[in-house]
Amino acid sequence: WAGSSPNDWTEELHNDFTGPARQRHSEISEALNRIQTAGAAFADMSGSGSTVFGWFKNEPPDSLFEGCPEEWMTWKGPYSL
């Protein structure tokens, strides 16, 4: 995957747990929907679902974090590939 970008990953990378976890836990589905709607180039769940994440070309909009349930922990910051 050297030289690839998050835009390339959507069709090639997937977590086998994401589909079933989204069906069983609406919070995971809601979080991923928020991230994708906000314009993430790639979004998925880590491992068995302790974290959902999104890769954005530019900083995500503040609206991504508005109205999140209180128990959600959120973080945004730069990451270089």
Secondary structure, DSSP 8 states (H G I E B T S, - for coil): -TT--HHHHTTT---TTHHHHHHH-HHHHHHHHHHHHTT-SEEEEETTTTEEEEE-SS---GGGTTT--TT----------
